């Protein structure tokens, strides 16, 4: 098929850009009810995906002999980048299918797995609300499980979540080329997954840069709090910088909430937003490095010369000089006098005051 090369490139590039924190074994996991679809739709869908170079898991031929089936399927779901759930009339009549769906919805949240439903001769609203013939099949399954209400509630929530997802409707009565169906589905999968992977990587990078910035903020705050001169104020640029860091921490929480809600439907635009925020955090981090420990500033206003006449370097006179250093207006100290009257002694006394930077 003409689109095979595009699909192979798309999924191979997605694999190389995947987060190193999660291992992918498959491109696609297929969840379906075999007796409804296996002999027509699923076989064609599976073979077309395979022929397109997409590593697709199907429980027909992928489970190893002797492996616990439930464990094997759950692992396959978790290690798949994408799950395609084919909802058919009797899908909800299978406890097996519903347990698969629970795991798929869980992975959608925990590892950002892309979930795409295909509604095969069923209405999405019937899946969402468990009504119609789909609802009858579900009611038949759940009747013996009424004593386990928690499990039934979990199944309902998973069906409602999946029924609300953007997907594809397919009718067996409508003539449509399988190549056309798969090309449409996979084109959507490839674009969305690439955007999703980029968003995931950007969020990881943003988290690291946030941590670095907050460590820098704590360091600057500790230096200013350690200042022994209460009359001295923090430099204005540091106050503004700290305010920006506090603001960006609030924005981080907002971004995380927005990503959690819209990561699948708005992953492209969210990726751009996160990339911009990474740049802003990096700029703040670089700006913080330029402070070099100069955390206090003089009071605003015109500079004024405040001379002090000293006849000797007694303790009283030295205390007067030190008190001058505590004044917000002092920015320069000039020691003027003939040699031998104690100029060096005064200078050395400043060096012994560890909290004053010269």
Helices and strands as residue ranges (DSSP letters): H 4-16, E 26-31, H 34-37, I 38-42, H 43-51, E 56-57, H 69-78, E 80-87, G 91-93, H 95-110, E 114-120, H 124-129, H 132-142, G 143-145, H 149-163, E 168-170, H 178-225, E 233-234, H 236-262, H 267-289, E 296-297, H 315-325, H 343-351
